[in-house]
Amino acid sequence: MKFRKKILKNGTEILLGRDENSNDELMKEYKGKENTILHTVAPGSPFCVIVKDKPTKEEIYEAGTFVAKYSQNWRDHKKDTQVHVFTGKAASKKFWMKKGTWNVKNTKTLTIRVIDIEKIKILSTKRPRET
């Protein structure tokens, strides 16, 4: 399954789901691990995995801007976006849950500001397209 791969300013790689199927595959791959994972509080965004142990606050925030950028909340409302931050150890899925939906515990909430989402949008149009 192909995920979106992005590189943060300091060179750290992040992986983002493209749809409910790739979100499920991404979460299955990182479920139970220590990696930091992000997803909007509202449904309708990619899950994002930071491919690094113990990322900095700056890396987490920058990864959150990508999650917000690709979210339905941003698309529909263009306002600050709330993002949950948790680890793969806090994620679980019941057999009856629909694709792309996961239970998460022990989340921290991060507010991604409009101005930062717009900066990511501008930067991504200037860079060569990433897979």
N, C-alpha and C positions, 0 to 999 in steps of 0.2 A: 504494500500500500504506500502510495506517495503522500508525504506530508509537506507542508510549506516549511522550508528551512530559511531562517533569517540569521544574520550575524549582527550582534549588538556592537555598539561603538568600540568596546574594548576587545572584540574578537570572540566573545562567548557565543556559542550556537544555541538557538532555540528551535523547537519543532512545534508546529501548529497544525491542528486538524483542518481539513478542508470542508467537511460535511459530517453528518451524524455517523456514517460508517467509519471514516478515518478518525473521528474523535474516539470511537469505541476501540479501534485498533491501537491508537496511541495510548489510551488509558490502560488497556490490557497489558501492553508492553511495559508500562512504568508502574502499574499497581503493585503495592508492597515495597517499593523502593524509596530511597531517601530524597530523590530528586524533588525540586520545587516545581509545583504545578499551579497554573493560574486559569481562571475561568470567570466570566462576568457573573455577578449576583443574579441578574436576570437571565432567563434561558435565551439561547440563540447566539452563541459565540463559539469560537474554537477553543478546545483545551490547548494549553501551551505548556510545554515541558522545557525547563532550562537544563541543558545538557552540561551540567557542572555541579559538583558538590559545593554546598555552602556559598551560594551566590551573594553578592553584596546587595544592599538596599537599592543602589542605583541600577544594578542589573535587573532586579525584580521589578522596579518601577518601569524601566524601559521595555521589558518584556510585556508588562501590563498595557503599555500603550499600543502594542501590536494586537493584543487580545481585544482591546476596546475598538481599535480601528476596524477589525473584521466582524464586529458584533452587530446584531440587529438593533440593539439599543442605540448605537452611534448612528447607524444608517437612518433610523426613524426619528430620532430626537435631537441629535447634534448637541448634546450637553455632557457635563461631567459624567463619567461612567464608573460604577462601583465594580471592583474586581476582587474575587476571593483568591487567597493565597494559601496553599496547603501542600502537604507532601503526598507521595504515592501511597504511603502507609495509611493515610487517612481516607483513602478512596475505596469504595466497595460498590458492587452492583448485584442486585437480585435478578434471578432468571426472568422475572416477569416485567422488568423495567424496559421501556422502549429504547431503541438505539440512540446512542449519544447522551443518555441520561445516566448520571452516577450519583451516589450518595457520598457526601464528603463531611468529615468531622474536623474539629479543631482548626477552623479557618480563621484567617485574619482578613480584614477588609481594607482595601486600598482604594483611594479615590484618584482616578486618572483625570487630569484636567483637560478641558477642551483645547487649550492652546498647545499642549503637548501632543495630543492626538493629531492636530493639524500639522504640527512640525514633522511628525512621522510620515504623514501623507505627502507632504512636500518633498521630504528627503527620498521617499521611495519612488517618486516619479523622476528624480534626477539620477538615481542609480540604475545600472543595468538590471534587467529583470532577473530575479532569483527564482529558483524552483520551489 
